[in-house]
Amino acid sequence: MAKTKTNRFKEFTENKTIDSGRPSYIEIDLDAFSNNFNHIKKLAGRDNAIMAVVKANAYGHGIVRISRQAEKLGADYLGVAFIEEAEKLLETGIKMPIVILYPDLPERAAKLVKKGLIATVGSADYLEALNRGAISIGTKARIFIKAETGMGRYGVDITGLKALLGLARQMDGLDILGICTNLADSSNGDDTFTRDQFAEFTEMVDTADWQIDNIASIENSSGLLFHHTSKFNLVRVGLLMYGFSPKARPGTGFKPVMSLKSRIIQLKNWPAGKPVGYGGKFIPRSDIILATIGIGYADGYPWTLSNKSHVLVNGLEAPVVGKICMDAMMIDVTDVPDIAVGDEVVLIGGSGDRYVNADYLADLAGSFVYELISGMSDRLPRIYKGG
């Protein structure tokens, strides 16, 4: 069994080069992102526009830097959830069209129009508010109309769509870009519901008295992978850009973009039979070497992974032991030779010939990969490589 050394802190100070930033951070591989985006363009085909969905801080990857990379790679639109997310992009000088993916309150419509953003509309009240806001400043509000095909969240059915389109076409302050809808169950192994949504949306588009340059969008990441059709002309892609698929592993053409890393802050010999952590839920059966790393559930590493998951240290697996704390967690590094304070710990990503997948961790935590990666805290620095 490996043993700690009394001069371990001296070794760290003299031999390890660590920058002054927080020793827990997210590493973003822009080359992997570029690979994924270019593969998406090939799948979508040259006749399809691509919306890079960068809401929720680009699914935890950093909204500004990812948006710049998507712009560089030829994305046609950026998709965000709220006006405030778009404002962050506008403040950094991003010029490409930004779509607010969800309807908002009518009283916020004028703010959206003044910012030059593209609205998504699901009601007459919001439509009228956008029109008033546009006319008041002598411009046109660009809009997508949201169709309801089975999600039950936002939008109008086929009858409501015809009425909303008719109303919009009478308003001088609106520029109708297209209609869109959301797939509700495209990650399910049974595609019946998804096929029904495609059929319903097709009927909506066919009966909408559509112009040739208007946009119709239904496909998301799994829609592109498993249900792609040339019938529609805008693909909204989020998860797939970041190297994941909601239905299954996306295949060798895609690479995870995010790694989560930390470093060992403290090492100690820990005796058999002595509980570890809050509540003493882990009690070692033999003497171990216990390492503490400065990352916890407030950083987005799920508390439900306590005593379940493992990390990688110097290419070897080390189990998480004890309850994960808000700002720290403990790991058993007994089987990692020559362990030292300052050694890198990989919580998501690769070390040596081993890899910890984010989708595996999410499943282990009783969650799913969307929640895990988008829940990575802003207090974790993002470090970008490649690009």
Sine and cosine of phi, psi and omega as CSV:
sin_phi,cos_phi,sin_psi,cos_psi,sin_omega,cos_omega
0.00,0.00,0.70,-0.71,0.00,-1.00
-0.91,0.42,0.52,-0.85,-0.01,-1.00
-0.86,-0.51,0.55,-0.84,0.11,-0.99
-0.96,0.28,0.34,-0.94,-0.02,-1.00
-0.86,-0.51,0.56,-0.83,-0.05,-1.00
-0.93,0.37,-0.38,0.92,-0.02,-1.00
-0.99,-0.15,0.35,0.94,-0.12,-0.99
-0.89,0.47,-0.64,0.77,0.01,-1.00
-0.92,0.39,-0.56,0.83,0.06,-1.00
-0.90,0.44,-0.67,0.75,0.04,-1.00
-0.86,0.52,-0.69,0.72,0.00,-1.00
-0.88,0.48,-0.74,0.67,-0.07,-1.00
-0.91,0.42,-0.65,0.76,-0.13,-0.99
-1.00,0.06,-0.53,0.85,-0.21,-0.98
-0.93,-0.36,-0.26,0.97,-0.08,-1.00
-0.95,-0.31,0.72,-0.69,0.04,-1.00
-0.98,-0.20,0.94,-0.33,-0.02,-1.00
-0.84,-0.55,0.75,-0.66,0.03,-1.00
-0.96,0.28,0.06,-1.00,-0.13,-0.99
-1.00,0.10,-0.02,1.00,0.01,-1.00
-0.96,0.27,0.17,-0.99,0.03,-1.00
-0.86,0.51,0.72,-0.70,-0.06,-1.00
-0.97,0.24,0.03,1.00,0.16,-0.99
-0.91,-0.41,0.76,-0.65,-0.13,-0.99
-0.33,-0.94,0.25,-0.97,0.10,-0.99
-0.97,-0.26,0.77,-0.63,0.06,-1.00
-0.98,-0.22,0.79,-0.61,-0.04,-1.00
-0.92,-0.40,0.85,-0.52,-0.03,-1.00
-1.00,-0.06,0.99,-0.16,-0.04,-1.00
-0.94,0.35,-0.43,0.90,0.08,-1.00
-0.92,0.39,-0.64,0.77,0.06,-1.00
-0.91,0.42,-0.65,0.76,0.04,-1.00
-0.87,0.49,-0.71,0.70,0.00,-1.00
-0.88,0.47,-0.66,0.75,0.06,-1.00
-0.85,0.52,-0.72,0.69,-0.02,-1.00
-0.90,0.44,-0.70,0.72,-0.04,-1.00
-0.90,0.43,-0.68,0.73,0.01,-1.00
-0.91,0.42,-0.56,0.83,0.06,-1.00
-0.93,0.36,-0.60,0.80,0.06,-1.00
-0.88,0.47,-0.68,0.74,0.01,-1.00
-0.87,0.49,-0.63,0.78,0.02,-1.00
-0.92,0.40,-0.66,0.75,0.02,-1.00
-0.91,0.41,-0.64,0.77,-0.07,-1.00
-0.95,0.31,-0.56,0.83,-0.04,-1.00
1.00,-0.01,0.40,-0.91,-0.12,-0.99
-0.93,0.36,-0.30,0.95,-0.02,-1.00
-1.00,0.06,-0.07,1.00,-0.01,-1.00
-0.98,-0.22,0.74,-0.67,0.18,-0.98
-0.98,0.20,0.39,-0.92,-0.03,-1.00
-0.82,-0.58,0.80,-0.60,0.16,-0.99
-0.98,-0.19,0.86,-0.50,0.09,-1.00
-1.00,0.09,0.91,-0.41,-0.04,-1.00
-1.00,0.08,0.91,-0.41,-0.10,-0.99
-0.85,-0.52,0.33,0.94,0.06,-1.00
-0.89,0.46,0.22,-0.98,0.03,-1.00
0.81,0.59,0.75,0.66,0.01,-1.00
0.83,0.56,0.69,0.72,-0.03,-1.00
0.81,0.59,0.77,0.63,0.00,-1.00
0.80,0.60,0.62,0.79,0.03,-1.00
1.00,0.04,-0.02,1.00,-0.10,-0.99
-1.00,-0.05,-0.15,0.99,0.00,-1.00
0.97,-0.24,0.98,-0.22,-0.20,-0.98
-0.90,0.44,-0.63,0.78,-0.09,-1.00
-0.95,0.32,-0.78,0.62,-0.07,-1.00
-0.92,0.39,-0.62,0.78,0.02,-1.00
-0.93,0.37,-0.62,0.79,0.01,-1.00
-0.91,0.42,-0.65,0.76,0.05,-1.00
-0.88,0.47,-0.64,0.77,0.00,-1.00
-0.93,0.37,-0.65,0.76,0.04,-1.00
-0.90,0.44,-0.64,0.77,0.05,-1.00
-0.89,0.46,-0.70,0.72,0.02,-1.00
-0.88,0.48,-0.57,0.82,-0.07,-1.00
-1.00,0.08,-0.09,1.00,0.10,-1.00
0.98,-0.21,0.36,0.93,0.10,-1.00
-0.88,0.47,0.54,-0.84,-0.02,-1.00
-1.00,-0.02,-0.52,0.86,0.00,-1.00
-0.62,-0.79,0.39,-0.92,0.24,-0.97
-0.93,-0.35,0.66,-0.75,0.01,-1.00
-0.91,-0.42,0.82,-0.58,0.04,-1.00
-0.79,-0.61,0.19,-0.98,-0.06,-1.00
-1.00,0.02,-0.58,0.81,-0.16,-0.99
-0.68,-0.73,0.31,-0.95,0.05,-1.00
-0.84,0.54,-0.64,0.77,-0.08,-1.00
-0.90,0.43,-0.56,0.83,0.09,-1.00
-0.92,0.40,-0.64,0.77,0.03,-1.00
-0.91,0.43,-0.62,0.78,0.00,-1.00
-0.86,0.51,-0.62,0.79,0.02,-1.00
-0.87,0.49,-0.60,0.80,0.03,-1.00
-0.96,0.29,-0.68,0.74,0.00,-1.00
-0.88,0.48,-0.60,0.80,-0.01,-1.00
-0.90,0.43,-0.39,0.92,-0.01,-1.00
-1.00,-0.10,0.06,1.00,0.10,-1.00
1.00,-0.02,0.19,0.98,0.04,-1.00
-0.94,0.35,0.75,-0.66,-0.14,-0.99
-0.97,-0.26,-0.29,0.96,-0.13,-0.99
-0.94,0.33,0.38,-0.93,-0.05,-1.00
-0.87,0.50,0.72,-0.69,-0.01,-1.00
-0.89,-0.45,0.82,-0.57,-0.01,-1.00
-0.97,-0.22,0.79,-0.61,0.19,-0.98
-0.99,0.12,0.93,-0.38,-0.23,-0.97
-0.95,0.30,-0.30,0.96,-0.09,-1.00
-0.82,-0.58,0.54,-0.84,0.12,-0.99
-0.86,0.52,0.44,-0.90,-0.03,-1.00
-0.78,-0.62,-0.05,-1.00,0.04,-1.00
-0.95,0.30,0.60,-0.80,0.01,-1.00
-0.81,0.58,-0.59,0.81,-0.04,-1.00
-0.93,0.37,-0.20,0.98,0.05,-1.00
-0.99,-0.15,0.00,1.00,-0.08,-1.00
-0.89,0.45,-0.68,0.73,-0.04,-1.00
-0.89,0.46,-0.61,0.79,0.03,-1.00
-0.88,0.47,-0.69,0.72,0.01,-1.00
-0.88,0.48,-0.71,0.70,-0.03,-1.00
-0.90,0.44,-0.69,0.72,-0.01,-1.00
-0.88,0.47,-0.50,0.87,0.01,-1.00
-0.99,0.16,-0.12,0.99,0.00,-1.00
0.96,0.26,0.42,0.91,-0.05,-1.00
-1.00,0.01,0.28,-0.96,0.02,-1.00
-0.98,-0.17,0.79,-0.61,-0.08,-1.00
-1.00,-0.08,0.44,-0.90,0.19,-0.98
-0.92,-0.39,0.80,-0.60,-0.20,-0.98
-0.88,-0.47,0.73,-0.69,0.03,-1.00
-0.75,-0.66,0.19,0.98,-0.01,-1.00
-0.43,-0.90,0.38,-0.92,0.03,-1.00
-0.91,0.40,-0.61,0.79,-0.01,-1.00
-0.86,0.50,-0.71,0.70,-0.02,-1.00
-0.94,0.35,-0.63,0.78,0.05,-1.00
-0.85,0.53,-0.74,0.68,-0.02,-1.00
-0.91,0.41,-0.59,0.80,0.02,-1.00
-0.92,0.40,-0.64,0.77,0.05,-1.00
-0.90,0.44,-0.67,0.75,0.02,-1.00
-0.88,0.47,-0.71,0.70,0.02,-1.00
-0.88,0.48,-0.69,0.72,-0.01,-1.00
-0.89,0.46,-0.63,0.78,0.00,-1.00
-0.93,0.36,-0.71,0.70,-0.02,-1.00
-0.90,0.44,-0.58,0.81,-0.05,-1.00
-0.90,0.43,-0.41,0.91,0.01,-1.00
-0.90,-0.45,0.20,0.98,0.10,-1.00
0.94,0.35,0.65,0.76,0.01,-1.00
-0.69,-0.72,-0.11,-0.99,0.11,-0.99
-0.86,-0.50,0.67,-0.75,0.09,-1.00
-1.00,0.03,0.84,-0.55,0.04,-1.00
-0.99,0.12,0.72,-0.70,-0.12,-0.99
-0.66,-0.75,0.50,-0.87,0.33,-0.94
-0.95,-0.32,0.64,-0.77,0.10,-0.99
-0.99,-0.15,0.74,-0.67,-0.09,-1.00
-1.00,0.01,0.84,-0.55,0.03,-1.00
-0.98,-0.17,0.62,-0.78,0.04,-1.00
-0.99,-0.15,0.90,-0.44,-0.01,-1.00
-0.81,-0.58,0.19,0.98,0.04,-1.00
0.58,-0.82,-0.14,0.99,0.02,-1.00
-0.97,0.24,-0.63,0.78,-0.02,-1.00
0.98,0.19,0.28,0.96,-0.08,-1.00
-0.97,-0.23,-0.90,0.43,0.03,-1.00
-0.75,-0.66,0.34,-0.94,0.19,-0.98
0.95,-0.33,0.03,-1.00,-0.07,-1.00
-0.83,-0.55,0.48,-0.88,0.05,-1.00
-0.98,0.22,-0.09,-1.00,-0.12,-0.99
-0.89,0.45,-0.59,0.80,0.05,-1.00
-0.93,0.37,-0.71,0.71,0.02,-1.00
-0.91,0.42,-0.55,0.84,0.02,-1.00
-0.89,0.45,-0.72,0.70,0.02,-1.00
-0.87,0.49,-0.66,0.75,-0.01,-1.00
-0.92,0.39,-0.68,0.73,-0.03,-1.00
-0.93,0.37,-0.64,0.77,0.07,-1.00
-0.90,0.44,-0.67,0.74,0.02,-1.00
-0.88,0.48,-0.67,0.75,0.02,-1.00
-0.92,0.40,-0.70,0.72,-0.03,-1.00
-0.89,0.47,-0.61,0.79,-0.04,-1.00
-0.94,0.34,-0.26,0.97,0.04,-1.00
-1.00,0.00,-0.10,1.00,-0.11,-0.99
-0.98,-0.18,0.74,-0.67,-0.07,-1.00
-0.97,0.23,-0.29,0.96,-0.09,-1.00
-0.99,-0.13,0.22,0.98,-0.08,-1.00
-0.86,-0.52,0.60,-0.80,0.14,-0.99
-0.84,-0.53,0.96,-0.30,-0.08,-1.00
-0.99,0.13,0.93,-0.37,0.01,-1.00
-0.99,0.13,-0.59,0.81,-0.04,-1.00
0.15,-0.99,-0.18,-0.98,0.07,-1.00
-0.81,-0.58,0.44,-0.90,-0.04,-1.00
-0.55,-0.83,0.32,-0.95,0.09,-1.00
-0.51,-0.86,0.19,-0.98,-0.02,-1.00
-0.91,-0.42,0.70,-0.71,0.15,-0.99
-0.96,0.27,0.74,-0.67,-0.11,-0.99
-0.99,-0.12,-0.37,0.93,-0.17,-0.99
-0.57,-0.82,0.54,0.84,-0.12,-0.99
-0.96,0.26,-0.17,0.99,0.05,-1.00
-1.00,-0.04,-0.03,1.00,0.00,-1.00
-0.98,0.21,0.54,-0.84,0.06,-1.00
-0.92,0.40,-0.44,0.90,0.06,-1.00
-1.00,-0.04,0.91,-0.42,-0.10,-1.00
-1.00,0.02,0.12,0.99,-0.10,-0.99
-0.85,0.53,-0.75,0.66,-0.05,-1.00
-0.91,0.42,-0.63,0.78,0.02,-1.00
-0.90,0.43,-0.68,0.73,0.04,-1.00
-0.88,0.47,-0.61,0.79,0.05,-1.00
-0.90,0.44,-0.64,0.77,0.03,-1.00
-0.90,0.43,-0.68,0.74,0.04,-1.00
-0.86,0.51,-0.68,0.73,-0.01,-1.00
-0.91,0.42,-0.68,0.73,0.00,-1.00
-0.91,0.41,-0.67,0.74,0.00,-1.00
-0.92,0.38,-0.60,0.80,0.06,-1.00
-0.86,0.50,-0.69,0.73,0.04,-1.00
-0.89,0.46,-0.65,0.76,0.02,-1.00
-0.88,0.48,-0.73,0.69,-0.02,-1.00
-0.91,0.42,-0.67,0.74,-0.05,-1.00
-0.92,0.39,-0.43,0.90,-0.05,-1.00
-0.97,-0.24,0.16,0.99,-0.11,-0.99
-1.00,-0.04,0.12,0.99,-0.06,-1.00
0.79,0.61,0.81,0.59,-0.20,-0.98
-0.99,0.13,0.57,-0.82,0.10,-1.00
-1.00,-0.02,0.38,-0.92,-0.13,-0.99
-0.91,0.41,-0.46,0.89,-0.04,-1.00
-1.00,-0.07,0.05,1.00,0.05,-1.00
-0.97,0.24,0.38,-0.93,-0.07,-1.00
-0.97,-0.23,0.65,-0.76,0.15,-0.99
-0.78,-0.63,0.82,-0.57,-0.13,-0.99
-0.70,-0.71,0.82,-0.58,0.08,-1.00
-0.74,-0.67,-0.43,0.90,-0.17,-0.99
-0.98,0.17,0.75,-0.66,0.18,-0.98
-0.95,-0.30,-0.35,-0.94,-0.04,-1.00
-0.86,0.50,-0.79,0.62,-0.01,-1.00
-0.95,0.30,-0.49,0.87,0.10,-1.00
-0.88,0.48,-0.67,0.74,0.04,-1.00
-0.91,0.41,-0.69,0.73,-0.06,-1.00
-0.93,0.36,-0.64,0.77,-0.22,-0.98
-0.88,-0.47,-0.18,0.98,-0.09,-1.00
-0.65,-0.76,0.39,0.92,-0.14,-0.99
-0.89,0.45,0.67,-0.74,0.04,-1.00
-0.61,-0.80,0.49,-0.87,0.04,-1.00
-0.99,0.15,0.02,1.00,-0.02,-1.00
-0.89,0.45,-0.57,0.82,-0.07,-1.00
-0.91,-0.41,0.30,-0.95,-0.25,-0.97
-0.78,-0.62,0.22,0.98,0.12,-0.99
-0.64,-0.77,0.84,-0.55,0.04,-1.00
-0.97,-0.25,0.79,-0.61,0.05,-1.00
-0.98,-0.19,0.92,-0.40,-0.14,-0.99
-0.85,-0.52,0.83,-0.55,0.08,-1.00
-0.89,-0.46,-0.99,0.15,-0.16,-0.99
-0.81,0.58,-0.62,0.78,-0.06,-1.00
-0.91,0.42,-0.54,0.84,0.05,-1.00
-0.88,0.48,-0.50,0.86,-0.08,-1.00
-1.00,-0.06,0.09,1.00,0.14,-0.99
0.99,-0.11,0.27,0.96,-0.02,-1.00
-0.78,-0.62,0.37,-0.93,0.10,-0.99
-0.81,-0.59,0.66,-0.76,0.01,-1.00
-0.96,0.29,-0.21,0.98,-0.09,-1.00
-0.97,-0.26,-0.67,0.74,-0.04,-1.00
-0.28,-0.96,0.10,-0.99,0.10,-0.99
-0.82,0.57,0.76,-0.65,-0.12,-0.99
-0.95,0.30,-0.14,0.99,0.05,-1.00
0.97,-0.24,0.06,-1.00,-0.13,-0.99
-0.94,0.33,-0.23,0.97,0.01,-1.00
-0.96,0.27,-0.20,0.98,-0.09,-1.00
-0.85,-0.53,0.56,-0.83,-0.05,-1.00
-0.77,-0.64,0.69,-0.72,0.10,-1.00
-0.86,0.51,0.65,-0.76,-0.07,-1.00
-0.99,-0.11,-0.48,0.88,-0.13,-0.99
-0.98,-0.18,0.70,-0.71,0.25,-0.97
-0.83,-0.56,0.56,-0.83,0.04,-1.00
-0.90,-0.44,0.84,-0.54,-0.12,-0.99
-0.73,-0.68,0.41,-0.91,0.07,-1.00
-0.51,-0.86,-0.14,-0.99,0.07,-1.00
-0.65,-0.76,0.43,-0.90,0.03,-1.00
-0.94,0.33,0.79,-0.62,0.00,-1.00
-0.99,-0.15,-0.59,0.81,-0.03,-1.00
-0.53,-0.85,0.56,-0.83,0.07,-1.00
-0.81,-0.58,0.57,-0.82,0.06,-1.00
-0.44,-0.90,0.54,-0.84,0.19,-0.98
-0.96,0.28,0.72,-0.70,-0.05,-1.00
-0.80,-0.61,0.81,-0.58,-0.12,-0.99
-0.98,0.18,0.44,-0.90,0.09,-1.00
-0.85,0.53,0.61,-0.79,0.08,-1.00
1.00,0.09,-0.11,0.99,-0.01,-1.00
-0.99,-0.12,0.85,-0.53,-0.06,-1.00
-0.89,0.45,0.46,-0.89,0.01,-1.00
-0.87,-0.49,0.74,-0.67,0.19,-0.98
0.99,0.15,0.00,-1.00,0.01,-1.00
-0.85,0.52,0.75,-0.66,0.05,-1.00
0.97,0.23,-0.10,1.00,0.03,-1.00
0.85,0.53,0.66,0.75,-0.10,-0.99
-0.99,0.16,-0.14,0.99,0.11,-0.99
-0.84,-0.55,0.82,-0.57,0.02,-1.00
-0.80,-0.59,0.93,-0.36,-0.05,-1.00
-0.93,0.37,0.60,-0.80,0.02,-1.00
-0.99,0.10,-0.31,0.95,0.05,-1.00
-0.64,-0.77,0.19,-0.98,0.03,-1.00
-0.88,0.48,0.66,-0.76,0.00,-1.00
-0.73,-0.68,0.21,-0.98,0.21,-0.98
-0.97,-0.24,0.86,-0.51,-0.09,-1.00
-0.97,-0.25,0.77,-0.63,0.05,-1.00
-0.90,-0.44,0.61,-0.79,0.08,-1.00
-0.93,-0.37,0.72,-0.69,0.09,-1.00
-0.86,-0.52,0.55,-0.84,-0.13,-0.99
-1.00,0.02,0.89,0.45,0.06,-1.00
-0.51,-0.86,0.63,-0.77,-0.07,-1.00
-0.52,-0.86,-0.29,-0.96,-0.10,-1.00
-0.94,0.34,-0.39,0.92,0.08,-1.00
-0.94,0.34,-0.26,0.97,0.08,-1.00
-1.00,0.00,-0.14,0.99,0.01,-1.00
0.95,-0.33,-0.03,1.00,0.08,-1.00
-0.99,0.12,0.90,-0.43,-0.23,-0.97
-0.87,0.49,0.72,-0.70,0.07,-1.00
-0.87,0.49,-0.50,0.87,-0.02,-1.00
-0.93,0.36,-0.10,0.99,0.08,-1.00
-1.00,0.03,0.01,1.00,0.04,-1.00
-0.81,0.59,0.78,-0.62,0.02,-1.00
0.87,0.49,0.33,0.94,0.00,-1.00
-0.85,-0.53,-0.71,0.70,-0.18,-0.98
-1.00,-0.02,0.04,-1.00,0.11,-0.99
-0.68,-0.73,0.33,-0.94,0.09,-1.00
-0.85,-0.52,0.07,-1.00,0.03,-1.00
-0.90,-0.44,0.77,-0.63,0.06,-1.00
-0.78,-0.62,0.87,-0.50,-0.02,-1.00
0.79,0.61,0.63,0.77,0.05,-1.00
0.99,0.17,0.09,1.00,-0.02,-1.00
-0.87,-0.49,0.46,-0.89,0.01,-1.00
-0.98,0.19,0.66,-0.75,0.08,-1.00
-0.71,-0.70,0.84,-0.54,-0.06,-1.00
-0.96,0.30,0.55,-0.83,0.15,-0.99
-0.98,0.22,0.78,-0.63,-0.05,-1.00
-0.80,-0.60,0.58,-0.82,-0.05,-1.00
0.98,0.20,0.14,-0.99,0.03,-1.00
-0.95,0.33,0.73,-0.68,0.09,-1.00
-0.92,0.40,0.75,-0.66,-0.04,-1.00
-1.00,-0.02,0.10,-1.00,0.02,-1.00
-0.89,0.46,-0.62,0.78,-0.13,-0.99
-0.82,-0.57,0.08,1.00,-0.07,-1.00
-0.39,-0.92,0.23,-0.97,0.10,-0.99
-0.43,-0.90,0.34,-0.94,-0.03,-1.00
-0.91,-0.41,0.56,-0.83,0.04,-1.00
-0.72,-0.69,0.47,-0.88,0.02,-1.00
-1.00,-0.08,0.93,-0.36,-0.05,-1.00
-0.94,-0.34,0.41,0.91,-0.04,-1.00
-0.82,0.57,-0.61,0.79,-0.09,-1.00
-1.00,-0.07,0.19,0.98,0.05,-1.00
-0.98,-0.20,0.93,-0.37,-0.05,-1.00
-0.94,0.33,0.47,-0.88,0.10,-1.00
0.81,0.58,0.65,0.76,-0.02,-1.00
-0.96,0.28,0.57,-0.82,-0.02,-1.00
-0.53,-0.85,0.45,-0.89,0.15,-0.99
-0.84,0.54,0.69,-0.72,-0.04,-1.00
0.99,-0.13,-0.20,0.98,0.02,-1.00
-0.89,0.45,0.59,-0.81,-0.01,-1.00
-0.95,0.31,0.63,-0.77,0.08,-1.00
-0.85,-0.53,0.81,-0.59,0.01,-1.00
-0.96,-0.27,0.89,-0.45,0.00,-1.00
-1.00,-0.08,-0.57,0.82,0.15,-0.99
-0.71,-0.71,0.80,-0.61,0.00,-1.00
0.83,-0.55,-0.27,-0.96,-0.13,-0.99
-0.92,-0.38,0.49,-0.87,0.11,-0.99
-0.50,-0.87,0.85,-0.52,-0.11,-0.99
0.90,0.43,-0.73,-0.68,0.01,-1.00
-0.98,-0.20,0.27,0.96,0.01,-1.00
-0.93,-0.37,0.38,-0.93,-0.06,-1.00
-0.55,-0.84,0.66,-0.75,0.12,-0.99
-0.94,-0.33,0.91,-0.40,-0.03,-1.00
-1.00,0.10,0.66,-0.75,0.04,-1.00
-0.90,0.44,-0.60,0.80,0.00,-1.00
-0.93,0.35,-0.54,0.84,0.09,-1.00
-0.91,0.42,-0.72,0.69,0.00,-1.00
-0.88,0.47,-0.68,0.73,-0.01,-1.00
-0.87,0.49,-0.70,0.71,0.03,-1.00
-0.89,0.46,-0.67,0.74,0.01,-1.00
-0.89,0.45,-0.54,0.84,-0.01,-1.00
-0.99,0.14,-0.05,1.00,-0.05,-1.00
0.97,0.22,0.45,0.90,-0.05,-1.00
-0.81,-0.59,-0.45,-0.89,0.11,-0.99
-0.57,-0.82,0.29,-0.96,-0.24,-0.97
-0.90,0.43,-0.52,0.85,0.06,-1.00
-0.80,0.60,-0.77,0.63,-0.07,-1.00
-0.92,0.39,-0.65,0.76,-0.06,-1.00
-0.89,0.46,-0.81,0.59,-0.12,-0.99
-0.97,0.26,-0.59,0.81,0.01,-1.00
-0.96,0.28,-0.28,0.96,0.01,-1.00
-1.00,0.03,0.08,1.00,0.04,-1.00
-0.93,0.37,0.81,-0.59,-0.18,-0.98
-0.92,0.38,0.50,-0.87,0.09,-1.00
-0.93,0.36,-0.26,0.97,0.02,-1.00
-0.97,0.22,-0.18,0.98,0.14,-0.99
-0.99,0.14,0.85,-0.53,0.08,-1.00
-0.87,0.48,0.58,-0.81,0.14,-0.99
-0.98,-0.20,0.82,-0.58,0.03,-1.00
-0.91,-0.42,0.84,-0.54,-0.10,-0.99
-0.97,-0.24,0.68,-0.74,0.06,-1.00
-0.78,-0.63,0.46,-0.89,-0.02,-1.00
0.97,0.26,-0.35,-0.94,0.06,-1.00
0.94,-0.34,0.00,0.00,0.00,0.00
